[in-house]
Amino acid sequence: MTFEQCQANLMTIRNRQGTQCPVVKVAYNGTFYQGRLTRADSDPENRGDSPSPFGLLVLESLGLGRGPETILQIADIPADGIRDMSAA
């Protein structure tokens, strides 16, 4: 997935859920991860001046307690790999 694909996909999901930190399901190397998105390097405010194509998505576990974060590399996510959990 490119940064542009990631940003477009996340904008659609954020608009649908009405939050900057939507609940998503991400396909990644044959496994699905789900959680609340807390950071996306595809967002302009997180890109910085680095020309690197390798950015991250950070997912926080769902629930009341804070669990470990899941860190996924955007380049390893397939083009249709980010899904809206509220649209099940």
LUMMIVEX-306793 format. One record per atom (N, C-alpha, C, O, CB): residue in three letters; chain; x, y, z; atom name; residue number from 1. Coordinates in pm, 1 decimal. Glycine has a CB too. Example, Ala and Ser with C-alpha at 12.3 -4.5 7.8 and 13.67 -1.06 7.14 Angstrom:
PT  resn  chain         u         v         w  name  resi
PT   ALA      A    1319.0    -569.0     780.0     N     1
PT   ALA      A    1230.0    -450.0     780.0    CA     1
PT   ALA      A    1320.0    -330.0     780.0     C     1
PT   ALA      A    1423.6    -331.9     846.5     O     1
PT   ALA      A    1130.8    -447.3     904.6    CB     1
PT   SER      A    1285.0    -225.0     708.0     N     2
PT   SER      A    1367.0    -106.0     714.0    CA     2
PT   SER      A    1290.0       3.0     787.0     C     2
PT   SER      A    1340.9     113.8     803.9     O     2
PT   SER      A    1408.4     -59.8     572.5    CB     2
END
This chain:
PT  resn  chain         u         v         w  name  resi
PT   MET      A      84.6    -116.8       0.0     N     1
PT   MET      A       0.0       0.0       0.0    CA     1
PT   MET      A      89.6     123.7       0.0     C     1
PT   MET      A     189.5     129.3      71.8     O     1
PT   MET      A     -96.5      -0.5     122.1    CB     1
PT   THR      A      53.6     220.3     -79.5     N     2
PT   THR      A     127.5     346.1     -81.8    CA     2
PT   THR      A      73.8     440.0      26.2     C     2
PT   THR      A     -34.5     417.8      80.4     O     2
PT   THR      A     118.1     412.6    -221.3    CB     2
PT   PHE      A     149.2     543.4      56.4     N     3
PT   PHE      A     102.9     642.9     152.8    CA     3
PT   PHE      A     -27.3     706.6     106.2     C     3
PT   PHE      A    -116.9     731.6     186.8     O     3
PT   PHE      A     209.8     750.8     174.4    CB     3
PT   GLU      A     -38.0     733.0     -24.8     N     4
PT   GLU      A    -156.8     797.1     -79.0    CA     4
PT   GLU      A    -278.9     707.1     -64.2     C     4
PT   GLU      A    -386.4     754.5     -27.5     O     4
PT   GLU      A    -135.3     833.3    -225.8    CB     4
PT   GLN      A    -263.5     577.8     -92.3     N     5
PT   GLN      A    -373.7     482.9     -75.0    CA     5
PT   GLN      A    -413.9     474.3      71.6     C     5
PT   GLN      A    -532.7     472.0     103.9     O     5
PT   GLN      A    -334.4     343.5    -127.7    CB     5
PT   CYS      A    -316.9     469.9     158.4     N     6
PT   CYS      A    -341.4     460.9     301.6    CA     6
PT   CYS      A    -417.3     585.1     350.5     C     6
PT   CYS      A    -517.2     573.7     421.5     O     6
PT   CYS      A    -208.2     445.0     378.1    CB     6
PT   GLN      A    -369.4     701.7     312.3     N     7
PT   GLN      A    -433.3     825.2     356.5    CA     7
PT   GLN      A    -577.1     835.1     305.3     C     7
PT   GLN      A    -666.5     873.5     380.6     O     7
PT   GLN      A    -352.5     946.1     309.6    CB     7
PT   ALA      A    -600.7     800.9     178.2     N     8
PT   ALA      A    -735.7     806.4     121.4    CA     8
PT   ALA      A    -828.7     708.2     193.0     C     8
PT   ALA      A    -942.7     741.9     224.9     O     8
PT   ALA      A    -731.8     775.4     -29.8    CB     8
PT   ASN      A    -779.6     587.9     217.6     N     9
PT   ASN      A    -859.3     486.6     286.1    CA     9
PT   ASN      A    -893.2     531.6     427.9     C     9
PT   ASN      A   -1007.8     520.0     471.2     O     9
PT   ASN      A    -784.6     352.3     289.3    CB     9
PT   LEU      A    -794.3     582.6     499.6     N    10
PT   LEU      A    -817.3     626.3     637.5    CA    10
PT   LEU      A    -909.5     748.2     644.2     C    10
PT   LEU      A    -988.9     759.7     737.6     O    10
PT   LEU      A    -684.3     658.5     705.2    CB    10
PT   MET      A    -900.6     838.9     547.2     N    11
PT   MET      A    -990.2     955.1     545.8    CA    11
PT   MET      A   -1135.6     910.3     533.2     C    11
PT   MET      A   -1223.6     963.9     600.5     O    11
PT   MET      A    -953.5    1050.6     430.0    CB    11
PT   THR      A   -1160.3     811.9     446.6     N    12
PT   THR      A   -1295.7     759.7     429.1    CA    12
PT   THR      A   -1347.0     698.0     558.5     C    12
PT   THR      A   -1460.1     723.6     599.8     O    12
PT   THR      A   -1299.2     656.2     316.1    CB    12
PT   ILE      A   -1263.3     616.4     622.2     N    13
PT   ILE      A   -1302.4     550.8     747.3    CA    13
PT   ILE      A   -1321.9     654.1     858.4     C    13
PT   ILE      A   -1418.1     644.9     934.6     O    13
PT   ILE      A   -1196.4     446.5     789.3    CB    13
PT   ARG      A   -1233.3     750.5     868.3     N    14
PT   ARG      A   -1246.0     854.9     971.6    CA    14
PT   ARG      A   -1374.1     935.0     953.4     C    14
PT   ARG      A   -1442.9     965.1    1051.0     O    14
PT   ARG      A   -1124.7     949.5     968.0    CB    14
PT   ASN      A   -1406.5     969.2     830.1     N    15
PT   ASN      A   -1530.4    1043.4     803.9    CA    15
PT   ASN      A   -1652.5     960.5     841.6     C    15
PT   ASN      A   -1747.7    1012.8     899.5     O    15
PT   ASN      A   -1538.4    1084.5     655.9    CB    15
PT   ARG      A   -1650.4     832.0     809.2     N    16
PT   ARG      A   -1763.4     743.9     839.5    CA    16
PT   ARG      A   -1782.1     728.5     990.5     C    16
PT   ARG      A   -1894.9     730.6    1039.7     O    16
PT   ARG      A   -1742.6     606.0     774.5    CB    16
PT   GLN      A   -1671.0     713.1    1064.5     N    17
PT   GLN      A   -1680.3     693.8    1209.5    CA    17
PT   GLN      A   -1685.4     826.0    1286.3     C    17
PT   GLN      A   -1722.6     828.3    1403.6     O    17
PT   GLN      A   -1562.4     611.6    1258.0    CB    17
PT   GLY      A   -1648.3     935.6    1220.4     N    18
PT   GLY      A   -1653.0    1066.3    1285.4    CA    18
PT   GLY      A   -1546.0    1087.0    1390.7     C    18
PT   GLY      A   -1568.0    1159.3    1487.9     O    18
PT   GLY      A   -1786.0    1086.0    1347.5    CB    18
PT   THR      A   -1430.1    1024.2    1372.9     N    19
PT   THR      A   -1320.8    1038.0    1469.6    CA    19
PT   THR      A   -1186.1    1031.9    1398.8     C    19
PT   THR      A   -1174.1     971.5    1292.2     O    19
PT   THR      A   -1329.4     928.3    1577.4    CB    19
PT   GLN      A   -1087.5    1092.8    1456.8     N    20
PT   GLN      A    -951.2    1087.7    1404.7    CA    20
PT   GLN      A    -883.9     954.8    1436.0     C    20
PT   GLN      A    -784.9     917.9    1372.9     O    20
PT   GLN      A    -868.8    1202.0    1461.8    CB    20
PT   CYS      A    -939.0     882.4    1534.9     N    21
PT   CYS      A    -882.7     754.3    1578.4    CA    21
PT   CYS      A    -985.8     642.8    1560.6     C    21
PT   CYS      A   -1042.3     594.7    1658.8     O    21
PT   CYS      A    -836.5     762.1    1726.1    CB    21
PT   PRO      A   -1010.5     601.4    1436.2     N    22
PT   PRO      A   -1114.6     500.6    1411.2    CA    22
PT   PRO      A   -1071.3     359.4    1451.7     C    22
PT   PRO      A    -953.1     331.6    1471.8     O    22
PT   PRO      A   -1152.8     501.5    1264.2    CB    22
PT   VAL      A   -1170.2     272.6    1462.7     N    23
PT   VAL      A   -1145.6     131.0    1488.4    CA    23
PT   VAL      A   -1135.9      62.7    1352.3     C    23
PT   VAL      A   -1228.6      69.5    1271.6     O    23
PT   VAL      A   -1259.6      66.5    1578.4    CB    23
PT   VAL      A   -1022.8      -3.0    1327.6     N    24
PT   VAL      A    -996.3     -62.5    1197.0    CA    24
PT   VAL      A    -951.9    -208.0    1210.2     C    24
PT   VAL      A    -912.0    -254.6    1317.0     O    24
PT   VAL      A    -890.0      18.2    1122.7    CB    24
PT   LYS      A    -960.6    -277.3    1097.3     N    25
PT   LYS      A    -909.0    -413.3    1083.7    CA    25
PT   LYS      A    -809.9    -408.5     968.6     C    25
PT   LYS      A    -843.7    -361.5     860.0     O    25
PT   LYS      A   -1024.8    -519.9    1058.4    CB    25
PT   VAL      A    -688.1    -456.6     990.8     N    26
PT   VAL      A    -582.1    -445.9     891.3    CA    26
PT   VAL      A    -530.8    -584.7     854.5     C    26
PT   VAL      A    -492.8    -663.2     941.4     O    26
PT   VAL      A    -466.9    -357.8     943.6    CB    26
PT   ALA      A    -530.2    -613.9     723.8     N    27
PT   ALA      A    -470.2    -736.7     673.5    CA    27
PT   ALA      A    -320.2    -712.5     661.2     C    27
PT   ALA      A    -277.3    -612.2     604.2     O    27
PT   ALA      A    -533.1    -779.9     535.8    CB    27
PT   TYR      A    -241.3    -804.4     714.8     N    28
PT   TYR      A     -96.3    -784.1     716.3    CA    28
PT   TYR      A     -27.2    -919.5     714.1     C    28
PT   TYR      A     -32.6    -993.8     812.1     O    28
PT   TYR      A     -52.2    -701.8     840.9    CB    28
PT   ASN      A      37.1    -951.5     603.6     N    29
PT   ASN      A     110.6   -1077.4     589.6    CA    29
PT   ASN      A      26.7   -1200.5     626.7     C    29
PT   ASN      A      73.6   -1288.6     698.8     O    29
PT   ASN      A     235.1   -1073.3     675.8    CB    29
PT   GLY      A     -95.9   -1205.8     577.6     N    30
PT   GLY      A    -180.7   -1321.8     599.9    CA    30
PT   GLY      A    -252.6   -1325.2     733.1     C    30
PT   GLY      A    -321.4   -1422.9     762.7     O    30
PT   GLY      A    -100.3   -1442.3     587.6    CB    30
PT   THR      A    -238.9   -1221.6     814.4     N    31
PT   THR      A    -303.2   -1214.1     945.3    CA    31
PT   THR      A    -384.0   -1085.8     952.1     C    31
PT   THR      A    -348.1    -986.2     889.2     O    31
PT   THR      A    -198.5   -1220.1    1060.5    CB    31
PT   PHE      A    -494.0   -1087.4    1028.6     N    32
PT   PHE      A    -572.3    -966.2    1049.0    CA    32
PT   PHE      A    -546.5    -912.5    1189.0     C    32
PT   PHE      A    -548.5    -986.9    1287.0     O    32
PT   PHE      A    -723.2    -993.5    1027.7    CB    32
PT   TYR      A    -522.6    -783.4    1196.8     N    33
PT   TYR      A    -504.5    -713.6    1324.4    CA    33
PT   TYR      A    -616.3    -612.3    1335.6     C    33
PT   TYR      A    -655.1    -550.5    1236.4     O    33
PT   TYR      A    -363.0    -644.4    1334.7    CB    33
PT   GLN      A    -668.0    -595.1    1455.8     N    34
PT   GLN      A    -772.3    -494.4    1474.8    CA    34
PT   GLN      A    -741.8    -411.4    1597.4     C    34
PT   GLN      A    -677.3    -457.3    1691.8     O    34
PT   GLN      A    -910.8    -560.0    1487.7    CB    34
PT   GLY      A    -789.3    -288.7    1594.0     N    35
PT   GLY      A    -767.4    -199.6    1706.1    CA    35
PT   GLY      A    -801.1     -56.9    1669.8     C    35
PT   GLY      A    -847.8     -28.6    1559.5     O    35
PT   GLY      A    -624.7    -208.8    1753.7    CB    35
PT   ARG      A    -777.2      31.8    1762.8     N    36
PT   ARG      A    -800.7     173.8    1740.7    CA    36
PT   ARG      A    -673.3     234.8    1685.0     C    36
PT   ARG      A    -566.0     221.4    1743.8     O    36
PT   ARG      A    -844.6     245.6    1872.1    CB    36
PT   LEU      A    -685.6     301.7    1571.6     N    37
PT   LEU      A    -570.7     365.4    1507.6    CA    37
PT   LEU      A    -526.1     484.8    1591.3     C    37
PT   LEU      A    -604.7     575.9    1617.0     O    37
PT   LEU      A    -605.1     409.6    1362.7    CB    37
PT   THR      A    -401.0     484.3    1633.3     N    38
PT   THR      A    -349.1     596.8    1711.9    CA    38
PT   THR      A    -247.2     679.1    1635.9     C    38
PT   THR      A    -220.2     793.6    1672.0     O    38
PT   THR      A    -287.2     546.5    1839.6    CB    38
PT   ARG      A    -190.1     621.4    1530.1     N    39
PT   ARG      A     -92.2     695.9    1450.5    CA    39
PT   ARG      A     -85.8     636.5    1310.9     C    39
PT   ARG      A     -89.8     514.8    1292.8     O    39
PT   ARG      A      48.1     693.8    1517.5    CB    39
PT   ALA      A     -75.7     725.0    1213.0     N    40
PT   ALA      A     -55.9     682.1    1074.1    CA    40
PT   ALA      A      47.7     774.4    1011.6     C    40
PT   ALA      A      25.3     894.8    1000.1     O    40
PT   ALA      A    -190.9     684.4     992.4    CB    40
PT   ASP      A     160.4     718.3     971.5     N    41
PT   ASP      A     265.6     799.3     909.8    CA    41
PT   ASP      A     225.1     850.7     772.3     C    41
PT   ASP      A     296.0     933.6     715.2     O    41
PT   ASP      A     393.6     718.7     898.4    CB    41
PT   SER      A     112.9     803.8     717.4     N    42
PT   SER      A      64.1     855.4     590.0    CA    42
PT   SER      A      -2.6     991.6     607.3     C    42
PT   SER      A     -22.2    1063.3     509.2     O    42
PT   SER      A     -33.8     756.5     526.9    CB    42
PT   ASP      A     -37.8    1028.5     731.0     N    43
PT   ASP      A     -96.8    1159.2     757.0    CA    43
PT   ASP      A       9.3    1267.2     739.5     C    43
PT   ASP      A     122.6    1250.5     784.8     O    43
PT   ASP      A    -158.0    1164.9     899.2    CB    43
PT   PRO      A     -26.4    1378.2     674.0     N    44
PT   PRO      A      73.1    1484.1     648.5    CA    44
PT   PRO      A     144.9    1533.1     774.0     C    44
PT   PRO      A     263.9    1564.2     768.4     O    44
PT   PRO      A       6.0    1601.3     582.1    CB    44
PT   GLU      A      75.0    1540.4     886.7     N    45
PT   GLU      A     138.5    1591.2    1008.9    CA    45
PT   GLU      A     241.7    1493.9    1065.8     C    45
PT   GLU      A     322.9    1533.2    1149.5     O    45
PT   GLU      A      32.6    1620.3    1114.1    CB    45
PT   ASN      A     240.3    1368.0    1022.2     N    46
PT   ASN      A     336.1    1268.7    1071.8    CA    46
PT   ASN      A     446.2    1235.4     972.8     C    46
PT   ASN      A     539.0    1162.1    1006.8     O    46
PT   ASN      A     264.1    1143.2    1108.5    CB    46
PT   ARG      A     438.2    1287.2     851.5     N    47
PT   ARG      A     535.7    1251.1     748.5    CA    47
PT   ARG      A     671.2    1316.4     767.8     C    47
PT   ARG      A     774.3    1252.6     746.5     O    47
PT   ARG      A     482.6    1287.6     613.9    CB    47
PT   GLY      A     672.6    1440.4     807.1     N    48
PT   GLY      A     799.9    1511.8     819.4    CA    48
PT   GLY      A     861.8    1534.7     683.2     C    48
PT   GLY      A     791.4    1534.9     582.1     O    48
PT   GLY      A     897.1    1434.5     908.8    CB    48
PT   ASP      A     991.7    1553.9     679.3     N    49
PT   ASP      A    1062.7    1580.7     554.0    CA    49
PT   ASP      A    1130.0    1457.3     496.9     C    49
PT   ASP      A    1199.0    1465.4     395.3     O    49
PT   ASP      A    1165.7    1688.1     575.3    CB    49
PT   SER      A    1110.5    1343.1     561.6     N    50
PT   SER      A    1176.7    1221.1     517.8    CA    50
PT   SER      A    1114.8    1169.3     387.8     C    50
PT   SER      A     992.8    1155.8     378.8     O    50
PT   SER      A    1168.6    1114.0     627.2    CB    50
PT   PRO      A    1197.8    1140.1     287.1     N    51
PT   PRO      A    1145.6    1084.4     162.4    CA    51
PT   PRO      A    1124.6     933.0     169.1     C    51
PT   PRO      A    1091.8     871.1      67.9     O    51
PT   PRO      A    1239.6    1117.3      48.8    CB    51
PT   SER      A    1142.7     873.7     284.8     N    52
PT   SER      A    1132.1     729.1     299.9    CA    52
PT   SER      A     991.0     680.8     270.7     C    52
PT   SER      A     894.5     741.1     317.4     O    52
PT   SER      A    1173.4     687.4     440.0    CB    52
PT   PRO      A     977.1     571.6     193.2     N    53
PT   PRO      A     845.2     515.7     165.5    CA    53
PT   PRO      A     795.9     423.7     277.7     C    53
PT   PRO      A     686.0     368.9     269.1     O    53
PT   PRO      A     848.4     439.4      34.4    CB    53
PT   PHE      A     876.5     406.8     382.6     N    54
PT   PHE      A     842.1     314.2     489.1    CA    54
PT   PHE      A     785.6     388.7     608.6     C    54
PT   PHE      A     859.2     449.3     686.4     O    54
PT   PHE      A     963.9     232.4     530.5    CB    54
PT   GLY      A     654.8     383.5     621.9     N    55
PT   GLY      A     586.9     445.5     733.9    CA    55
PT   GLY      A     511.9     340.3     812.3     C    55
PT   GLY      A     507.1     224.0     772.2     O    55
PT   GLY      A     491.9     555.4     686.4    CB    55
PT   LEU      A     453.6     380.0     923.4     N    56
PT   LEU      A     389.7     285.7    1014.6    CA    56
PT   LEU      A     245.2     323.3    1043.9     C    56
PT   LEU      A     206.9     440.1    1037.8     O    56
PT   LEU      A     467.6     277.6    1144.0    CB    56
PT   LEU      A     166.3     221.6    1075.8     N    57
PT   LEU      A      36.0     238.5    1138.7    CA    57
PT   LEU      A      51.6     183.1    1279.6     C    57
PT   LEU      A     113.3      78.4    1299.0     O    57
PT   LEU      A     -80.7     165.3    1057.9    CB    57
PT   VAL      A      -3.6     252.5    1376.8     N    58
PT   VAL      A       1.6     205.1    1514.5    CA    58
PT   VAL      A    -141.7     183.3    1561.5     C    58
PT   VAL      A    -224.0     274.8    1558.9     O    58
PT   VAL      A      77.6     306.3    1607.6    CB    58
PT   LEU      A    -170.1      61.2    1604.2     N    59
PT   LEU      A    -301.7      25.1    1655.0    CA    59
PT   LEU      A    -293.9       0.5    1804.4     C    59
PT   LEU      A    -201.3     -64.0    1853.5     O    59
PT   LEU      A    -356.6     -98.9    1582.5    CB    59
PT   GLU      A    -392.5      52.8    1875.9     N    60
PT   GLU      A    -404.1      31.5    2019.5    CA    60
PT   GLU      A    -510.3     -75.5    2040.6     C    60
PT   GLU      A    -610.4     -77.8    1969.1     O    60
PT   GLU      A    -440.4     164.7    2095.6    CB    60
PT   SER      A    -490.3    -162.9    2136.2     N    61
PT   SER      A    -587.7    -268.8    2159.3    CA    61
PT   SER      A    -720.3    -209.0    2206.9     C    61
PT   SER      A    -724.3    -103.4    2270.0     O    61
PT   SER      A    -533.9    -370.4    2262.4    CB    61
PT   LEU      A    -828.6    -280.3    2174.4     N    62
PT   LEU      A    -961.1    -235.2    2214.4    CA    62
PT   LEU      A    -988.3    -276.8    2357.8     C    62
PT   LEU      A    -935.7    -377.8    2404.5     O    62
PT   LEU      A   -1069.0    -291.6    2120.4    CB    62
PT   GLY      A   -1068.7    -200.8    2426.5     N    63
PT   GLY      A   -1103.7    -234.7    2564.0    CA    63
PT   GLY      A   -1071.7    -121.4    2659.0     C    63
PT   GLY      A   -1023.2     -15.8    2618.5     O    63
PT   GLY      A   -1031.5    -360.2    2607.6    CB    63
PT   LEU      A   -1099.4    -145.0    2785.1     N    64
PT   LEU      A   -1081.5     -39.7    2884.6    CA    64
PT   LEU      A    -937.0     -23.5    2928.9     C    64
PT   LEU      A    -892.8      87.8    2957.1     O    64
PT   LEU      A   -1167.2     -67.8    3004.2    CB    64
PT   GLY      A    -864.0    -132.1    2935.2     N    65
PT   GLY      A    -724.5    -125.3    2978.4    CA    65
PT   GLY      A    -631.3     -99.1    2862.2     C    65
PT   GLY      A    -663.9    -128.6    2747.2     O    65
PT   GLY      A    -684.5    -253.5    3048.3    CB    65
PT   ARG      A    -517.0     -44.5    2891.9     N    66
PT   ARG      A    -416.2     -22.7    2788.4    CA    66
PT   ARG      A    -335.5    -150.0    2770.3     C    66
PT   ARG      A    -272.5    -200.2    2863.4     O    66
PT   ARG      A    -323.6      96.7    2824.4    CB    66
PT   GLY      A    -339.3    -200.2    2649.1     N    67
PT   GLY      A    -260.7    -319.1    2616.7    CA    67
PT   GLY      A    -145.0    -280.5    2527.9     C    67
PT   GLY      A    -120.6    -161.9    2505.2     O    67
PT   GLY      A    -347.4    -426.3    2548.5    CB    67
PT   PRO      A     -74.2    -377.9    2478.0     N    68
PT   PRO      A      37.2    -347.8    2388.6    CA    68
PT   PRO      A     -12.3    -290.4    2255.5     C    68
PT   PRO      A    -121.8    -322.5    2209.5     O    68
PT   PRO      A     120.6    -473.8    2364.0    CB    68
PT   GLU      A      68.8    -206.7    2196.1     N    69
PT   GLU      A      37.5    -151.1    2065.2    CA    69
PT   GLU      A      83.8    -247.2    1956.4     C    69
PT   GLU      A     179.3    -322.8    1974.3     O    69
PT   GLU      A     103.2     -12.5    2047.1    CB    69
PT   THR      A      14.2    -242.4    1843.6     N    70
PT   THR      A      54.4    -319.8    1727.0    CA    70
PT   THR      A     108.8    -222.4    1624.6     C    70
PT   THR      A      41.0    -126.1    1588.8     O    70
PT   THR      A     -64.5    -403.4    1668.8    CB    70
PT   ILE      A     229.6    -245.5    1576.8     N    71
PT   ILE      A     294.7    -156.2    1481.4    CA    71
PT   ILE      A     308.8    -229.8    1349.0     C    71
PT   ILE      A     370.3    -336.2    1342.2     O    71
PT   ILE      A     433.9    -108.1    1533.9    CB    71
PT   LEU      A     250.5    -171.6    1242.5     N    72
PT   LEU      A     248.7    -233.8    1110.3    CA    72
PT   LEU      A     310.7    -140.9    1007.1     C    72
PT   LEU      A     284.3     -20.7    1007.7     O    72
PT   LEU      A     105.2    -270.4    1069.5    CB    72
PT   GLN      A     392.0    -195.2     919.8     N    73
PT   GLN      A     454.9    -115.0     814.7    CA    73
PT   GLN      A     356.6     -98.2     698.7     C    73
PT   GLN      A     305.0    -196.9     646.4     O    73
PT   GLN      A     587.7    -181.1     765.5    CB    73
PT   ILE      A     330.9      25.5     658.8     N    74
PT   ILE      A     232.6      56.2     555.0    CA    74
PT   ILE      A     265.6     -14.4     424.0     C    74
PT   ILE      A     174.6     -63.4     357.1     O    74
PT   ILE      A     225.2     206.7     532.3    CB    74
PT   ALA      A     391.0     -21.0     386.0     N    75
PT   ALA      A     430.7     -81.3     258.7    CA    75
PT   ALA      A     394.8    -229.9     250.7     C    75
PT   ALA      A     383.9    -283.6     140.5     O    75
PT   ALA      A     580.2     -63.7     237.8    CB    75
PT   ASP      A     376.1    -297.5     364.2     N    76
PT   ASP      A     343.6    -439.9     366.4    CA    76
PT   ASP      A     193.6    -468.0     374.7     C    76
PT   ASP      A     152.7    -584.0     380.3     O    76
PT   ASP      A     412.8    -505.2     482.4    CB    76
PT   ILE      A     111.8    -363.3     375.6     N    77
PT   ILE      A     -33.5    -378.8     379.3    CA    77
PT   ILE      A     -84.4    -382.6     235.6     C    77
PT   ILE      A     -47.6    -295.4     156.8     O    77
PT   ILE      A    -101.6    -262.8     460.7    CB    77
PT   PRO      A    -168.0    -480.6     198.1     N    78
PT   PRO      A    -220.8    -482.9      62.1    CA    78
PT   PRO      A    -310.3    -361.9      35.2     C    78
PT   PRO      A    -358.6    -297.9     128.7     O    78
PT   PRO      A    -298.7    -612.4      37.8    CB    78
PT   ALA      A    -332.2    -330.7     -92.7     N    79
PT   ALA      A    -407.8    -210.8    -132.2    CA    79
PT   ALA      A    -546.3    -203.9     -67.3     C    79
PT   ALA      A    -594.1     -94.7     -36.8     O    79
PT   ALA      A    -422.8    -206.9    -283.4    CB    79
PT   ASP      A    -610.4    -317.0     -46.1     N    80
PT   ASP      A    -743.5    -317.7      16.4    CA    80
PT   ASP      A    -736.8    -371.3     159.4     C    80
PT   ASP      A    -834.6    -427.2     209.0     O    80
PT   ASP      A    -841.7    -402.5     -67.0    CB    80
PT   GLY      A    -624.0    -354.9     225.0     N    81
PT   GLY      A    -599.2    -419.0     354.1    CA    81
PT   GLY      A    -647.0    -347.3     477.4     C    81
PT   GLY      A    -636.9    -402.6     586.9     O    81
PT   GLY      A    -459.3    -440.4     368.2    CB    81
PT   ILE      A    -699.1    -225.7     465.0     N    82
PT   ILE      A    -750.3    -154.3     583.3    CA    82
PT   ILE      A    -901.2    -146.6     570.4     C    82
PT   ILE      A    -954.5     -96.6     471.3     O    82
PT   ILE      A    -687.1     -10.0     597.0    CB    82
PT   ARG      A    -969.9    -197.8     674.1     N    83
PT   ARG      A   -1116.0    -201.7     669.7    CA    83
PT   ARG      A   -1176.2    -133.5     792.6     C    83
PT   ARG      A   -1116.8    -131.6     900.4     O    83
PT   ARG      A   -1165.4    -347.1     660.1    CB    83
PT   ASP      A   -1292.7     -79.2     773.5     N    84
PT   ASP      A   -1368.7     -12.6     878.6    CA    84
PT   ASP      A   -1437.0    -119.1     964.1     C    84
PT   ASP      A   -1516.4    -198.0     912.7     O    84
PT   ASP      A   -1473.3      86.9     818.4    CB    84
PT   MET      A   -1407.1    -122.1    1093.4     N    85
PT   MET      A   -1468.7    -220.7    1182.7    CA    85
PT   MET      A   -1614.7    -189.5    1210.7     C    85
PT   MET      A   -1690.4    -280.2    1245.1     O    85
PT   MET      A   -1392.3    -227.7    1313.5    CB    85
PT   SER      A   -1657.1     -63.9    1197.0     N    86
PT   SER      A   -1796.2     -28.3    1225.7    CA    86
PT   SER      A   -1888.7     -64.8    1110.6     C    86
PT   SER      A   -2010.6     -62.8    1127.6     O    86
PT   SER      A   -1807.3     120.5    1255.5    CB    86
PT   ALA      A   -1834.3     -98.0     993.9     N    87
PT   ALA      A   -1914.9    -128.9     876.5    CA    87
PT   ALA      A   -1930.7    -279.7     857.9     C    87
PT   ALA      A   -1947.3    -326.8     745.3     O    87
PT   ALA      A   -1852.3     -66.9     751.8    CB    87
PT   ALA      A   -1925.6    -354.4     965.6     N    88
PT   ALA      A   -1936.2    -500.4     956.9    CA    88
PT   ALA      A   -2073.4    -540.5     926.5     C    88
PT   ALA      A   -2101.8    -659.7     915.2     O    88
PT   ALA      A   -1891.8    -566.7    1082.6    CB    88
END
